[in-house]
């Protein structure tokens, strides 16, 4: 499965250039079957060549998003009953209502 990537209502669809870096603001909506390890968010899917920094903001749920730079994925975490600080969302969980806003700097 894949993320549906759109531009948030109040952001420009333009890629900005602060110095010699680019930035982009997008909204990522997960699908109905979460994949263990997260969903792919690569430089190519954002119209860039490289990702240097990702800031994530959850729009509408209690999940905690985290970007995995090594594997180029957004993973979701939640409080678990096992006493661990955060557990990754279970494989195949329906997270189609989960929306994450991303700010990405890169080239």
C-alpha positions, 0 to 999 in steps of 0.5 A, a space after each residue: 500500500 502507499 501514502 496518498 500525498 496532497 498539498 494542505 489547503 493553506 500551503 503552496 504547491 511550489 517547492 521553495 529554495 532557502 539557500 541551496 536547499 529546497 523544501 516542500 510541505 505536503 499532507 500524507 494520508 495513510 491507507 487501509 492496511 498499515 505495513 510493518 516498518 511504515 509507509 514509503 516517503 522518498 525524495 522522488 515522491 516529493 519531487 526532490 533528489 535527496 531528503 535532509 530533514 523531515 518534520 512531521 505533525 499529526 493532524 487528526 489522531 493519537 498516533 505518533 509519526 516518526 520518519 525513518 531516514 535509513 528506510 525512507 518511511 513514515 512509521 506510526 506508533 501508539 501507547 501500548 498496554 505492555 509498558 513499553 514507551 511506544 509500540 509500532 502500529 500492528 501490521 494491516 491496521 486500518 489507518 486510512 483516517 490518519 493524516 500527517 503533515 510533513 515539512 521536508 528539506 532537501 535537494 
